[in-house]
Amino acid sequence: MQKTSVRVAYGRAVAALALGVNLAALSGCGSGQTQTTPVREVTPPLNGNWWITGDMPAIPGNLSSEKFGMAATFDVVDGTIYTSLTDFYPCGNTAVGGGGGIAPAPLNTDRSFTLQTANGNVQSTVQLTVKAVSPATAGQSWSGSFSGTNANPGCTPVQGSFTATPIAPFNGTFSGTGSMGPENTNLQPPDPNLLKQLTVALTLTQGGPASLDAKSTVAFVNSVNSLTGTVSVTGSPCFTTGTTGSVQSGVAGNNFNLTFTMDDGSMLHVMGYAPDPTLGSLTLSSATVTGGNCDKWIGLSQTSLTKQ
């Protein structure tokens, strides 16, 4: 059976999948010996959001037009790279691979590193390897090579070289208008009397406290990919404002997941992506409500939010 999920793996959640995975370090220059002593940096220049290769992943993607792509957020702690990855691996009009995450990997003394899919207890239809060299100072570009396979029928292996492009931090206020309604509004055609036009404004800040990097925890977010902020909603019969804390929401490359506690006691769950690395706008993929008077409302699909 073909899988149609798309992988968005956040922060230290991938650490739980890494048991039993043996990562091979790249060979150092000159000596010919593998260098495994990790680099420990006060402010790792690899930290942040990066567009690695292909198209910027749009979740859900368009199978007929979007090409293979990867974007990731890195958090380097005591010489270990923790990767929050989003990848989109389409195969014509039939299948998209997914599942799994990227295993934590050492940053070697020559600044080289190898990232690989961590299967653990979750079998991934996509297997990825990225070999690269971290920049020495913040603001520098970095490059490497990638390869991948998709186990779905008819999928062709991918490989190539890349130069990573920085993606701006998810900071600022983004506003736009879309529609939501009860879950039965996803019927075709939807009943227009059930839909509500909403104006939504997200105010976000990327980054959290170092305590999120505690090695004893398996958390959804870390100190680099954590998102905090507020949402304001005009036009909803149920709520007007909400907040999200440092352990509730996170970013993986150019994709994000947000969970807001709303002023009526409900939870608003929002997924989306940045269509370009400058973060001039965000696109909402979906929004759902749990609890409160708007329980099971859905909507805001492909709603564009412009940075104010």
C-alpha positions as CSV (number, residue, x, y, z in Angstrom):
1,M,0.0,0.0,0.0
2,Q,1.3,3.4,-0.9
3,K,1.8,5.9,1.9
4,T,0.7,9.5,1.4
5,S,2.0,11.1,4.6
6,V,4.7,13.7,4.4
7,R,7.5,13.8,6.9
8,V,7.8,16.7,9.4
9,A,10.0,15.6,12.2
10,Y,10.6,17.9,15.1
11,G,13.5,18.4,17.5
12,R,14.3,15.8,20.1
13,A,11.3,13.6,19.1
14,V,13.8,12.1,16.6
15,A,16.1,11.1,19.5
16,A,13.6,8.4,20.5
17,L,13.9,6.9,17.0
18,A,17.7,6.9,17.0
19,L,18.3,3.8,19.1
20,G,20.4,1.2,17.3
21,V,21.3,3.6,14.4
22,N,25.1,3.8,13.8
23,L,26.1,7.0,12.1
24,A,29.3,7.0,10.0
25,A,31.4,10.2,10.2
26,L,33.2,11.6,7.2
27,S,36.9,11.2,6.9
28,G,39.1,14.1,7.9
29,C,41.5,15.8,5.5
30,G,45.1,14.8,5.5
31,S,45.3,12.0,8.0
32,G,42.8,9.7,6.3
33,Q,41.4,8.7,9.7
34,T,37.8,9.2,10.8
35,Q,37.4,12.1,13.2
36,T,34.8,11.4,15.8
37,T,35.6,13.9,18.6
38,P,32.7,16.3,18.5
39,V,33.0,20.1,18.1
40,R,31.6,22.0,21.0
41,E,30.6,25.6,20.2
42,V,29.2,28.4,22.3
43,T,27.0,29.7,19.5
44,P,26.9,27.0,16.7
45,P,26.7,28.7,13.3
46,L,24.7,25.8,12.0
47,N,21.8,26.6,14.3
48,G,18.7,27.9,12.6
49,N,16.4,27.3,9.6
50,W,17.8,26.1,6.3
51,W,16.5,25.4,2.9
52,I,18.7,22.5,1.8
53,T,17.7,21.5,-1.7
54,G,14.8,21.2,-4.2
55,D,11.6,23.0,-3.8
56,M,10.7,24.6,-0.5
57,P,8.4,21.8,1.0
58,A,4.7,22.8,0.9
59,I,2.6,20.6,3.1
60,P,0.3,19.3,1.7
61,G,2.2,19.4,-1.5
62,N,1.0,19.3,-5.1
63,L,2.0,15.9,-6.6
64,S,1.7,17.1,-10.1
65,S,4.0,20.1,-9.8
66,E,6.1,20.2,-6.7
67,K,9.5,18.6,-6.9
68,F,11.6,16.8,-4.2
69,G,12.7,19.2,-1.5
70,M,14.2,19.4,2.0
71,A,14.3,22.1,4.7
72,A,15.5,21.7,8.2
73,T,16.1,23.5,11.5
74,F,19.3,22.5,13.4
75,D,20.1,22.6,17.1
76,V,23.7,21.8,18.0
77,V,24.2,20.8,21.6
78,D,27.6,19.7,23.0
79,G,28.8,18.6,19.5
80,T,25.6,16.7,18.6
81,I,23.3,17.9,15.8
82,Y,19.5,17.5,16.4
83,T,17.6,17.9,13.2
84,S,13.9,19.0,12.7
85,L,13.3,18.1,9.1
86,T,10.6,18.6,6.5
87,D,10.9,16.7,3.2
88,F,8.6,16.3,0.3
89,Y,9.3,13.3,-2.0
90,P,6.6,13.0,-4.7
91,C,6.5,10.2,-7.3
92,G,4.4,11.4,-10.2
93,N,0.8,11.7,-9.3
94,T,0.6,8.6,-7.1
95,A,2.6,8.7,-3.9
96,V,4.5,10.7,-1.4
97,G,6.9,9.0,1.1
98,G,6.9,9.8,4.8
99,G,7.5,8.6,8.3
100,G,10.5,8.6,10.6
101,G,12.9,11.4,11.3
102,I,16.6,12.2,11.3
103,A,18.9,10.6,13.9
104,P,21.1,12.9,16.1
105,A,24.6,13.0,14.6
106,P,28.0,14.1,15.7
107,L,29.6,17.3,14.4
108,N,33.2,16.1,13.8
109,T,36.4,18.1,14.5
110,D,36.8,18.9,10.8
111,R,33.2,20.3,11.0
112,S,31.9,17.5,8.7
113,F,28.7,15.6,9.6
114,T,26.4,12.9,8.2
115,L,22.6,12.9,8.7
116,Q,20.6,9.8,8.1
117,T,17.0,8.6,8.5
118,A,16.3,7.1,11.9
119,N,13.9,4.3,11.7
120,G,13.7,2.9,15.2
121,N,10.2,1.6,15.8
122,V,8.8,3.6,12.8
123,Q,9.6,2.2,9.4
124,S,10.1,5.1,6.9
125,T,9.1,4.8,3.3
126,V,11.8,7.5,2.6
127,Q,15.5,7.0,3.4
128,L,17.7,10.1,3.3
129,T,21.4,10.8,3.7
130,V,22.9,14.2,3.9
131,K,26.7,14.8,4.0
132,A,28.0,18.3,4.5
133,V,30.4,20.6,6.3
134,S,29.2,23.1,8.9
135,P,30.2,26.8,8.4
136,A,32.9,28.0,10.7
137,T,31.2,31.3,11.6
138,A,27.6,32.5,11.6
139,G,26.3,33.9,8.4
140,Q,28.4,31.7,6.1
141,S,26.8,29.4,3.6
142,W,27.5,25.6,3.7
143,S,27.2,22.9,1.2
144,G,27.2,19.1,0.7
145,S,25.6,16.2,-1.0
146,F,22.3,14.3,-0.5
147,S,20.7,11.0,-1.6
148,G,17.4,9.5,-1.0
149,T,15.0,6.6,-1.9
150,N,11.3,6.3,-1.7
151,A,9.9,2.7,-1.2
152,N,6.6,3.5,-2.9
153,P,6.2,1.8,-6.3
154,G,7.6,3.7,-9.3
155,C,9.7,6.1,-7.2
156,T,13.1,7.1,-8.6
157,P,16.1,7.6,-6.3
158,V,17.3,11.2,-5.9
159,Q,20.8,12.5,-5.4
160,G,22.9,15.6,-6.0
161,S,24.8,18.4,-4.4
162,F,23.5,21.5,-2.7
163,T,24.3,24.8,-1.1
164,A,22.0,25.6,1.8
165,T,20.1,28.8,1.9
166,P,19.2,30.4,5.3
167,I,15.5,30.7,6.1
168,A,14.6,33.8,8.1
169,P,13.5,33.2,11.8
170,F,9.8,32.9,12.3
171,N,9.5,36.3,14.0
172,G,6.9,38.9,13.5
173,T,3.1,39.4,12.9
174,F,1.4,37.7,9.9
175,S,-2.2,38.5,9.0
176,G,-4.8,37.3,6.5
177,T,-8.4,36.1,5.9
178,G,-9.8,32.6,5.4
179,S,-12.8,30.5,6.3
180,M,-13.6,27.9,9.0
181,G,-16.7,25.9,9.9
182,P,-17.9,22.6,11.4
183,E,-16.2,19.5,10.2
184,N,-19.0,18.6,7.8
185,T,-18.1,21.7,5.8
186,N,-15.5,19.6,4.0
187,L,-18.3,18.0,2.0
188,Q,-18.4,19.0,-1.7
189,P,-19.8,21.4,-2.3
190,P,-19.6,22.9,1.3
191,D,-22.7,24.6,2.8
192,P,-21.8,28.3,2.6
193,N,-24.1,29.0,5.6
194,L,-21.9,27.0,7.9
195,L,-18.6,28.8,6.9
196,K,-17.3,31.8,8.8
197,Q,-14.9,34.3,7.3
198,L,-12.1,34.9,9.8
199,T,-9.3,37.4,9.9
200,V,-6.3,35.7,11.6
201,A,-3.1,37.4,12.9
202,L,-0.2,35.3,14.2
203,T,2.5,37.0,16.3
204,L,5.4,34.6,16.6
205,T,8.9,34.5,18.1
206,Q,11.3,31.7,17.3
207,G,13.6,30.3,20.0
208,G,13.3,29.2,23.6
209,P,15.3,28.6,26.8
210,A,18.3,26.3,26.9
211,S,16.4,24.1,29.4
212,L,14.5,22.7,26.3
213,D,17.8,21.0,25.3
214,A,17.9,18.8,28.4
215,K,19.2,15.4,27.2
216,S,17.0,13.5,29.6
217,T,13.8,14.6,27.8
218,V,12.2,13.6,24.5
219,A,10.5,16.8,23.6
220,F,8.5,18.1,20.7
221,V,10.7,21.3,20.5
222,N,14.2,22.5,21.4
223,S,15.8,25.9,22.2
224,V,16.2,26.7,18.4
225,N,12.9,25.5,16.8
226,S,10.6,26.5,19.6
227,L,7.8,28.9,18.7
228,T,6.0,31.2,21.1
229,G,3.3,33.8,20.4
230,T,-0.3,34.8,20.2
231,V,-3.2,34.5,17.8
232,S,-6.0,37.0,17.3
233,V,-9.2,36.0,15.5
234,T,-11.9,38.3,14.1
235,G,-15.2,36.7,13.0
236,S,-15.3,33.6,15.1
237,P,-18.4,33.0,17.3
238,C,-16.3,31.2,19.9
239,F,-12.9,32.8,20.5
240,T,-10.9,35.9,19.8
241,T,-7.4,35.4,21.2
242,G,-5.0,32.6,22.2
243,T,-1.4,31.9,23.3
244,T,1.2,29.2,22.7
245,G,4.1,28.4,25.0
246,S,7.6,27.3,24.4
247,V,6.9,23.5,24.5
248,Q,3.7,23.5,22.5
249,S,4.8,24.8,19.0
250,G,7.8,24.4,16.7
251,V,9.3,24.9,13.3
252,A,11.0,22.4,11.0
253,G,12.8,24.2,8.2
254,N,10.1,26.2,6.5
255,N,7.1,24.3,8.1
256,F,5.5,24.9,11.4
257,N,3.0,23.5,13.9
258,L,1.2,25.7,16.4
259,T,-1.1,24.9,19.3
260,F,-2.9,27.8,20.9
261,T,-4.9,27.8,24.1
262,M,-7.9,30.0,23.2
263,D,-9.8,32.3,25.5
264,D,-12.9,30.0,25.4
265,G,-10.8,27.1,26.7
266,S,-10.5,25.4,23.4
267,M,-7.3,24.4,21.5
268,L,-6.6,25.8,18.1
269,H,-4.1,23.6,16.1
270,V,-2.5,25.3,13.0
271,M,-0.1,23.8,10.4
272,G,1.5,25.8,7.6
273,Y,4.7,26.7,5.8
274,A,6.8,29.6,4.6
275,P,6.7,29.7,0.7
276,D,9.9,31.7,0.5
277,P,13.1,32.0,2.7
278,T,12.6,35.7,3.4
279,L,9.4,34.9,5.3
280,G,7.4,37.7,3.7
281,S,4.3,35.6,4.2
282,L,3.1,32.3,5.6
283,T,0.6,29.9,4.1
284,L,-1.7,28.0,6.5
285,S,-2.2,24.3,5.4
286,S,-5.0,23.6,7.9
287,A,-6.5,24.6,11.3
288,T,-8.6,22.5,13.6
289,V,-10.4,23.2,16.9
290,T,-10.7,20.9,19.9
291,G,-13.0,21.7,22.8
292,G,-15.2,24.7,23.4
293,N,-18.3,25.7,21.4
294,C,-16.4,25.4,18.1
295,D,-15.2,21.8,18.8
296,K,-14.2,20.0,15.6
297,W,-14.2,23.1,13.4
298,I,-11.8,23.0,10.5
299,G,-10.6,25.3,7.8
300,L,-8.1,28.0,6.8
301,S,-6.7,25.7,4.1
302,Q,-4.2,27.6,1.8
303,T,-4.9,30.8,3.7
304,S,-2.1,33.3,3.0
305,L,-0.9,35.5,5.9
306,T,1.2,38.6,4.9
307,K,4.0,39.9,7.2
308,Q,2.9,43.2,8.7
